[in-house]
Amino acid sequence: MAPQPRTITRTDPSRIEFEWDNGEKTVLSAIELRSMCPCAACVDELSGVRRHNPASVPPDLVHRDVRLVGNYAITLMFSDGHSTGIYPFPMLWEHGRRA
């Protein structure tokens, strides 16, 4: 079972730090988060194939807002106008472990 975040901190406009309840920390950039967006506009709902090309993410991308979704995820508003992704905590933790 994936840990839950103790704290979620927007360390600057381009980075978010997660401190997990198992003591681990994960820092993810706005570019990483936008590139891994799981929304239906970015990933085909039926096939799971990524529709959004991560190479198209602007290099100066930042997140303008970070919000909790219940007690299981966050959602982000990016400077490119994208805001429909819901990022479940287990997905963020797993991505951080692979990075």
Secondary structure, 3 states (H helix, E strand, C coil): CCCCEEEEEEEECCEEEEEECCCCEEEEEHHHHHHCCCCCCCECCCCCCECCCHHHCCCCCCEEEEEEECCCEEEEEECCCCCCCEEEHHHHHHHHHHC
